[in-house]
Amino acid sequence: MAEPDASDFLRAAVSPAAWAGQNAWRCLDTAFGNGQQFFAVWDAWCRDEHRPRVLHYVGLCAEPPRFDDFAQGMAQPALRGFVAQLRQQSLDLGAGFHRLSFENGHLLLTLCIGDLSSLLREQRFQADALLLDPDPAMAAPGSRWDLWRVKALARLACRGAVLALRRDTAVLLRPVLQQCGFVMPENRGPEPSAVIRAEFHPAWALKSSRPGAVTPALPVSRCVVVGAGLAGASVAAALARRGWQVLVLDASPSPAQGASSLPAGLVVPHVSVDDCSLSRLSRAGVRLVLQQAQALLLRGQDWDGTGVEQRYPGGNGHAPGTPALWHAQAGWVKPASLVRAWLAQPGVRFQGGCTVAGLQRHHGLWHVLDAAGQSMACAEQVVLANAIGVAPLLAACSAAEPGLDTFARQPTLTKVDGQVSWALHNDSPALALSQLPDFPVNGAGSLLPRVPMPSGPAWLAGATYQPNDEPDPGEQAHHGANLARLARLLPVLAEPLAPMFASGQVQAWRGSRCVSGDRLPLVGPLGTGVDQGLWLCAAMGSRGLTLAALCAEVLAARWGAEPLPVEASLARALAADRGKPSAL
Ligand SMILES: Cc1cc2nc3c(=O)[nH]c(=O)nc-3n(C[C@H](O)[C@H](O)[C@H](O)COP(=O)(O)OP(=O)(O)OC[C@H]3O[C@@H](n4cnc5c(N)ncnc54)[C@H](O)[C@@H]3O)c2cc1C
């Protein structure tokens, strides 16, 4: 029998009839290798006019892929184009999950690097197709496909999912596969193919009640999002890419009038000695938002992936003199531009001047109510992405919807005001301009040196944190605090700028962050369950630019039983009900 190649696996795993017209189709490849099978599936997806709206491909590998090997043996120019696109997004692929996005976000590759058992354990989705290692040695007795790993694989299969595997592997694994619920085909043909197609049809009912089990995908329908800042707009765009009709309501007449009206902000990973959840989430978030900025915004005008220098001028647990760190995957983005771009996606509609004062569930639909109790809109799903406005809204409607008052009564969300100081280059002294770095600098405070504004380039320095329970010292005191931070971060710049700060020539932008108890966002269902239709996506804290796109992808993945963009244990750190054993 001839050695099977990627097209044999493709034929066995992908039947055009199975994925035709689906909203999402999810494929798990247990041995990503040099991506041959991924490229074959990508190519088939592009060629099929009845392709699924979103194709998820999850590739598992023990080591980061070596992209130099990828183009070898690629006869078709189209496939070489895919390799080039993949290589472009493949910066900093260490151990862990990495979400790469192609075809305007409709083809999503989740590269998972590490030990097979851990990678399987960290998945939470329902696969439509599973590709087993093409290397027959992997199925030999005592090698990687033992009963426990096949069980872990079966846990990810939806009923009817296809498993494509080598015929010789199937012979070796037949008893284990059958025990786990895979049905093997009878071999009747005269010319048996080298790759066969088993199907997941266990004789027992699949339980979705145990902790960590994946909730079946919600039917794609309508959603109302409350809040048109980074959190709401990113949720709206992520759902619309998956076919949802999304109405975004905001109290303000136009989008991005809350914290997301910040003129420009840093997009940079958080760094910690123990690589804590925030550090890992921030790396995943930076990758996602820079992909979005690249696809939707004008580089140099609305964003730039300049890289960011991280300095340690004492404090934050680092000794003075700690060498600076360079983040190549980082930069700055104008939040309002990104919000507008997300709201402009097909399937999203924005309506301003709508203050949501109540929520009511009636015959399976959520109604969002105005102050007079009139319904402004209704949908099967509602997402509250209205930052600090979440708690008063839930408190107001907890009498009518008792399940909501538990959350409303908790002091979960806090408001932390702050100020950024900024000025046009034209208004700044020449000596200061000569000291501006070419890229943003982050540390104790931050500096964005060159952000294009309507009247010319500007620098921005920030930002202050005003505790909610202390009296506000006023704009000039906040400027003073920002200058003090700048003096530690970039003393050679702070000195020539000091007279500008003293004479009131520096401008102020003020806003309020919405912060949770542990400083991580809250994403998840409110009330009684995932399918009850009321979700929260809030508490972006000081990092809405870095985290909003990630939160939106986590929410959309949980609604669609799709692969998570990060490990399940990491996504749990974002879950609104993260304290409960049932969380994610
Ligand atoms: C000084 C400062 C500096 C910052 N710097 C950075 C930075 O460098 N990088 C970074 O990533 N982040 C930064 N941030 C944080 C960032 O601005 C926020 O995390 C982000 O904008 C939050 O987005 P959001 O959509 O959750 O909230 P918002 O943008 O505040 O949006 C909430 C929306 O909900 C609406 N709303 C509220 N209640 C209702 C209601 N009942 N009905 C209808 N609509 C309602 C509001 O009108 C508002 O438009 C900074 C924040 C501050 C204050």
The ligand as an ORCA input file, in Angstrom:
! r2SCAN-3c Opt
* xyz 0 1
  C      -6.043     57.289     31.884
  C      -6.243     55.989     31.163
  C      -5.217     55.494     30.377
  C      -5.376     54.266     29.720
  N      -4.356     53.786     28.930
  C      -4.507     52.574     28.294
  C      -3.491     52.048     27.463
  O      -2.441     52.646     27.253
  N      -3.701     50.822     26.888
  C      -4.857     50.113     27.095
  O      -5.004     49.016     26.577
  N      -5.846     50.612     27.855
  C      -5.688     51.811     28.462
  N      -6.705     52.295     29.252
  C      -7.866     51.439     29.506
  C      -8.870     51.449     28.363
  O      -9.188     52.764     28.019
  C     -10.101     50.663     28.824
  O      -9.722     49.394     29.311
  C     -11.128     50.427     27.718
  O     -11.354     51.583     26.979
  C     -12.424     49.909     28.318
  O     -13.331     49.657     27.292
  P     -14.847     49.283     27.639
  O     -15.541     49.065     26.364
  O     -14.861     48.205     28.651
  O     -15.419     50.557     28.393
  P     -15.876     51.988     27.802
  O     -15.025     52.413     26.682
  O     -15.961     52.899     28.978
  O     -17.301     51.682     27.205
  C     -18.446     51.473     27.996
  C     -19.610     52.059     27.245
  O     -20.820     51.670     27.885
  C     -21.726     52.727     27.764
  N     -22.760     52.558     28.797
  C     -22.598     52.517     30.143
  N     -23.766     52.261     30.740
  C     -24.690     52.164     29.763
  C     -26.084     51.908     29.748
  N     -26.767     51.691     30.898
  N     -26.730     51.868     28.567
  C     -26.068     52.078     27.405
  N     -24.741     52.314     27.369
  C     -24.065     52.360     28.525
  C     -20.893     53.977     27.936
  O     -21.526     55.104     27.342
  C     -19.604     53.573     27.216
  O     -19.615     54.007     25.858
  C      -6.572     53.532     29.880
  C      -7.618     54.069     30.650
  C      -7.453     55.277     31.286
  C      -8.585     55.829     32.101
*
